[in-house]
Amino acid sequence: MIKSTATLPDLSYLQLDGAANVFYQLTPAELIEAALLRNEGVLAHTGALAVDTGEFTGRSPKDRFIVEDDITRDNVWWGKVNLKFDAEKFDALLYKVTCYLANKDIFVRDGSACASEKYSIAIRVISETAYQNLFAYHLFLRPDVANAAIKPEWTIIAAPGFRADPATDGTRQHNFSIINFTRKMILIGGTGYTGEIKKGIFSVLNFILPHYNKVLSMHCSANIGNKGDTAIFFGLSGTGKTTLSADPERRLIGDDEHGWADDSVFNFEGGCYAKCIDLTAENEPQIFNAIKFGALLENINFIDGTRTVDFADIRKTENTRVAYPVCNINNAVIPSVGDAPKNIFFLTADAFGILPPVSKLTPEQAMYHFISGYTAKVAGTEAGVTEPKATFSACFGEAFLPLNPVKYAELLGNKIKEHNVKVWLINTGWTGGAFGTGTRMKLRYTRAMISAALNGDLDKVEYREHPVFNLRMPTSCPNVPEKLLNPRDTWDNADAYDEKANDLALLFNRNFEQYAPYCGQLVINAAPGIVVTT
């Protein structure tokens, strides 16, 4: 086994100073060697480490808790997303987890989150597996020299082999992810899915930055053009957030989590965690080429008889992933900081084929659609289900928001007005009909629309208003067929389009009812209407 040559950290505050072996600040090569020796994974043909995360190949939202204490009691937006956990139960469970790890080899990594020095927080990740520590190396910011003597601000403990007893531990089932703001700890057990580590700290920052610093925390990607113009991309999984921000003509700030301070946008992370489904060198060359030695592949399959990854094979999960440091992207911005954005893009994959492929939003519409966080998923893997399903996730990241979503939207609206930011709604979903009838919007057209917005070409064209959603749609766009710009024109049956548009508007309005009591009237008025047809 690889031995750590760095000065070992003091883990007495966790009662882990008696662990069998502590491997501290191992390099990616050392972590990969350890993972191979421990049979945690194998090498793919590119040299990337390929692992299976076990029972869980994605997050388990119903098993993510926040400890109720003096910090959180009156500030967290408790409910279906933020589930309460008893402080005494946390202490007892922490003791059980540390006892479980006390006689095992553990991997320890010190890093940080937030590329802005003003808001940076020090993080220590203690993991049972080498591959989880490799993930932490990629996703968190890497210090030039780690100081093992300093106790970090936040500690994450990840013990996938530990299984909780719900009857005594207070969990829902054997797996859990629990955030404790008083103790500044995240405790993860029963799951090897590395996304729990990443999103645990994201949830922490989503509380700390807006609540104490008035910094807007965002589930978005961001990049910078040749003229220094920053653009940010919001979107749920499958809408193209990572793909569209990885633009060879622009420099990448980051692909997933950012803060917007007074005059800057900064990456929370030091790496990327990209979906791999149907990945090709042609469509996503930057991500494809980033999968080299040191990268971490999760839950992929190989072409039979080889170590070549089959990115179209989703037998294990559709949520195949790769983690790598942001420097694997050739034109990444280091440090990952840019100016306040000039353009914001809300990405949605509307499988109903209703929303325009590109439309321009007012600040109030931006707040409304930000709070709504709409996309539509196709339930193709469920027997007998053929219709798309509307999905609303507030602020395009509801699962990670400890505060009321309206608080984030108010911060966004204020910043849009202060910096005169242009906001665009981009539908990367279906055109010419819903899923099963229409076709998916071609990536080259979506890229052309985004380029036109960034270059100012869409400032020079006329607009018309969508009759139901009141969105301003350009009448022309370079390198995009004009017929595509008005979704109603792409349907064979205009009356059927009108009916489905009304149906989708009703879904928007029903979803927004839970937020309307906290919103101003101008935002409420930005909701779609229902058009009465004769």
N, C-alpha and C positions, 0 to 999 in steps of 0.2 A: 504493500500500500504506500502511496505517496505520503511523505511526511512534510508538514508545514515547516518552512524555515523562518517564517516571520515570528516576531514576538507575539505570544498568545494573549488574547484579550482576557480581561477579568470577567468571568461569568458567574461570580458569586452572588450577584443580585438576582440570579435566576436559580441558584442552587445547582448549577451545571458545571461547577469547577471540578467535579470529580468524574466527568465523562471519560470513557475509555480512551479515545483519541480525539483531539480537536484539530481539525484541518482548517487553518485560517488563511484567508486571502489567496487561495490557490489560483493559479493562472488557468485560462480555458483549457490549455493542453493538459495540465495536471488534473483538472476536473474530469475531462473526457477520459483520461487514462484510468482514473478512479472509478468512473461509471462503468467502463468496460470490464475492469477487474471484478466489480461487484455485480455484473450481469444486469445492469440497469438499462442497457441499450446496445446498439450496434452502430457501426459506421456506414453511412450511405456512400454512394459512389463519388459524391462531391467532397467527402470528408466530414460532412455534418454528422452530428450525433443524433440518431433516431431512437426515440423512446416511446413506450406506451405508458400512459398515465393511469392505467388500471380501470377500476370500476367507473370512475368519473372522467369523461372526456370534455367536460364543460363545467361552468360554475353551477352551484346549487343554490339559487336565490332564497329558497325557503329555509335554508340552513345557515344563513348569514345573519348575525345578531349584533346589536350594540348594547353595551352595558349601560343600564340606567343609573345615573349618578347625578351629582350636583351640576356637572357641566352639561349633561345632555338632557336632563329631565324636562326642562322648559324650553329647550331650543331645537331638539330633534323633531322632525315631522314623523311621529310614530304612526304605524299602520301596517299595511300589507308589505311595504318595502323595508321599513326599519323596524325590526322586531326587538322587543325588549329582552334583556338578559340580566339576571340578578347578579349583583356584585360579589356576593359571598359564593355563589355557585361558580363564578369565574375563578375566584381564588382557589377554590377546591379543585377545579378542573386543571388549572395551571399546575398545581402541585402534582397531580396525577400524570400530566404530560411530562413534566421535568423528571419525575421518578422513572418514567418509561424510557427517557433518553439518557438517564444518568450512567448507564453501563454500556452505552452504544457509541459507535463512532459518529461524530457530528461535524457538519461543515458550517463554518462561520464566515460571513462576509460583511464588511462595513462599506457602505456606500452612502448615497444621498439622493434626494429628490428635489427638483426645481433648479433649472439652469440659471435662474436669477439668484445672485448671491444674497440679495436682500431677503428672499423668502425660502432659502435652502434649509432643508431639515436633514439631519444625520440619521441614517437607518442601519440597523444591524439585522441581518437575516441569518437565522440558525435553522439549518435543515437536516433532515434525516438522510437525504439522498444527495449525491453529487450533482445530479442533473438539475435539481431544484436550485442549487447554488450557482450552477452555470447560468440558469435563467436569471437569477438575481444579478449576476455579473453583467449580463446583456441589458437588462431592463432598467437598472438603476444607474445613476451617474457614478463614475469610477474615480475615486480620489487618486491624485498622483502618488501620495504616500499615506497609507492608513495609520491612524494613531490608535493602537490597541488599548492604550491606557484610558482613553476617554469613553465614558458611558454615552451611548447614542441617545438622541431624543426619543426615537421610536425603535422598538424591537419587534421583529416578526419571528415566530416559532412555527415551523411547518413540520408536522410529524404524520406523514400519510399512513404509517403502520399502526398508529394508535386509534383505537375504536372506542368511542364514548358509549356509556350506558345511559340511554335517555331517562330511565326511571330515576337514576340518582344524580346525573350530571346536568339535567335541565335542558338538554338538547332535544331536537325533534327526532333525530335518528343518530347513527353512529358517526356521521361526518359533521363538521362544523367549521365555521369561520366567525370569530368573535372579536369585535373591536372594543377596546377599553381606553377611553380618552383620559381618565384619571391616571391610570398606570402607564399610559402611552405604549400599549402593546396590542398586537394582533396575534391571536392564537388560532392555528389551523390544524385540523386533525382529520384523519379518516379519508382524505382525498389527496391524490398525487397531482391533480390538475394545477399547473403553475399559475394559471390566470387568477386563482384565488389570492396569490401573493400580490400580484400587480394591482388588482382591483381593490384589495384591502387598503393599500396606501392611497389609491385614488379616492376612496371614500373618505379617508382621513383628511386629505387636502380639500375635498369638497365641503368639508365642515370648517376647517381652520381658515382657509384663505378668504372666502366670502364673509364669514361671521366676524372675524377679528380684523381683517386687513382690507376689506372691500375690493378684493381681487376676484374677478370672475373666473372660476374654475370651469373648464370646458372639456367635454368628450368630443374632441375634434382633431383633425390633422391640420398642418400648417406648412406653407412654403413661401419662398421669397423670389420675386422676379429680378431681372437684370437691373431694373431701376430702383431696387430696394423696396418694392411694394409687397407687403405681406398679404396673403390670402389665407382664410381658414375654412375648413370643410367639416361640417357637422353631418353625421349620418349613422344610422344603426347598421348592424352587421349585414353585409350583402348589398349595401347601397353603393359601394365604390369609394368609400372614404380613403382607404389606404392606396388603392389603385390610382385614383385621380390626383392625389397629392404627390405621388411619386412621378413627377413630370421631369423628363430629362432637360427641359428648357428652363426649369426653375430649381432653386436649391431647397432641399427639405429641411424644415425645422424639426418636425416630428410627425408621427403617424397616428397619434391617438389621444394624448392627454396634454393640455396646455393651460396656462394661466394668462389672463389679460389684466395687467396692471395699468397704471395711468397712461403710459406712453409706450408700452412694450408688450409683446407676446412671447412667452417663454415655455419651453418644453419641460414637463415634469420628469421626463425619463431620459435614459441614456441609450435607448435602443428601440426596436420595433418588434411587434408581435403580430405578424400578418397571417391572414387566412391563406391556406394553400390550395383550396379546392379549385380544380381546373386551371391551376397556374401554368402559364406558358411563357417562354422567352419572348414571343412576339407581342403578347398583350401587356405583360408586366415585366419588362426586361430588368428593371432595377431590383425588384424583389427576387426574381429568378436568379440573378447573378449574385445576390447577397447570400445565397445558400451555399456556403463553402465551409472549409474547416473552421470549427469553433461554433458554427451555428447549431441551434437545437431544433430538431424536427419532432413534432408530437403527433402520434396516432396516425401516421401515414402508412401506406402499404407499398410494397415493392412489386415491380414486374416479376412474375414468377421466374425463379431460378437466377435472379440477379439482385444487386443492391441498388438498382436504378429506381428512383421513386416514381410511382404511378400517381400523379396528382389528381387524376380523374377517379381513382378508386376510393370510394367512401364507405367501404364495408364496415369499418370501425366507427366512423363518425363523419358527418359533413363538416365538423369543426376541426379539420386538420390545421395545424399551425406551425409556424417557424418563428423562432426568436433569434435576433442577431443585434449587434451593436449598431447604432446609427451610422458609425463610420464605415460600415459595409456598403452604404449608399455613397456612390462616388462624389456626388455634389451636395452632401449634407452640410448644414451650417454648424460650425463648431466655434464657440459655444452656441447652443441651440436657442438663440434669442433673436427676435426681429422687432421692427417697429409696430405700432398699432396698425391693424389691418385696414386696407383700402376696400377690400371685397370680402363678403361672407357668402358661403354657399351652403344651403340646406339641401342635403341629398335624400331623396326618397325613391324607393323602388316600388312604384304604384302598380301592383299586379292587376288592378281593375282597368288600367288604361285610361284614366279620367284626367289626371292632372297634366298640365302642359309640360313639355320637355324643358322649357326655361321660362321663368317669369320673374318680374321685378317686384319686390315687396316694399311697402311703406314701413316705417319703424314699428307701428302698431301691428301690422300684419306679421312682421318679423317676430315680435313678442308672442303673438298668438300661435304661429306655427312652431316656434321654439318650445313653447309650453306643450303643444300637442305632440311633437316628436313622432310624426307619422311615417310608417312604411307599410307594406303589405307583404306577407309571406305566403308562399305556395306550399301547401301541405301535401306535396307529392309523395312523401314517404308513408303517409297514413292511408291504410286501405279504405277505398270507397270515397275518399275526400279529393275532389277535383277543383273546388272553388278557392280562389285566393282568400286570405284572412287578413283583415285590417289589424295592424299592430300600432299602438300608441305608447311611446316611452318618453315621458316628460324630459325636455332638454336634451333629447337624444341620448339619455343615459340615466333613466329613472332609477335603475337598480343600484346606483352608486350615490344617490343624493340624500344626505342626512337632513337637509333643510327643505322647507316648502319650495317646490319648483318655481313659484311665482317670484321668490326672492332672487333667484338666478336670472329670471326673465327681466326683472326690473333693472338689475345691474347691466344686462345686455342692452336694453332699450336706452338707458342713459349713455352708455358708451357709443352706441350707434349714432345718436344725435350729437354727442360731443365731438366725435371725429368725422362726422358726415360720411359714414360708411355705406356703401351700396350693398344691398342684401338680395340674393337670388335664390329662388326655389328651383332645383334641378330634379326632374324626374328621370331616373335611370332605368325605370321599369318598362311597362308595356305600352305599345302604340298600335292603333288599328283595331283595338278590342282588348278584352281582358285576357289573362293567361288561358291558353287553350284555343283561343281564336286569333288574337293579335300576335305580335312578335316583340321580342325584347329590343329596346332602343340600342342601336349600334354604338359601340364604344367610341368610334371615330366621330360620330355626330355629337355625342356628349362632350368629348374633348374640344370639338370645334366651338360649341356654345360657351364653354367655360373660357376658352381662349378669347372669344369675341367679347365676353364680359370683362376679362382682365385687360384687354387691349383698348377698351373704350369704344369698340365698334358698335356695341349695343346702345351707346349713348346717342347715336346718330340716326336711329331708325324710329319709325312710328310704332305705337303700341295700341292694342285693343284689349278690352276687358273681358275676362271670362264671365259668362252670365250667372254662374252659380257661386264660384269661389272668389269672384271679384279680383282676380289676379291680372296684372298687366302683362300681356303676352306680346313679344316683338313680332312684327309682321314680316321681318326678314332677318337672316343671320348668315354671314359668310360660311360657305361650305356645308350648308344644311338645307335640304329641300324645304321650300316654303310650306308645303302641305303639312309637314310634320309639326309645325309650330302651333297650330290650332288643333288640339286632339280631336275635336268633334269632326273635323274634316277628314280624319283618317279612318273613321268608322264607316262601314257600308250602310248602316242604319242609324241615321242621326237621332231618331226618336228613342232608339234603344240607348244611345249615348246619354241623352237627356235624363232618362229614367235612372240610369246607373249613377250619373253625376249627383242627382238628388239623393240617392241612397247613400252615397259616400259622404255627402254633406251632413246628412242626418247622423252618421256615425261620428263625424267630427264634433258635432254639437253635443251629442250625448256624452262623449268623452270629456268635453270641456266643462261640463256642469260641475265637476268636483273642484275646479279651479276658479270658476267665475266669481264666487263670493270674495276672493282675495284680489281680484283684478279691477283696474279702472275701466270706466265705460268705453273709452276709445279702443282698448284692447278687445273688450267683449264685442264691440261693433265690427271688428275685423273678421268675425266668424263668417263662414259661407252662408248664403241664403238658400232658400228652397224656391225653385222656379215652378210656378203653376202653369202647366201646359193644357191646352184644350184639344 
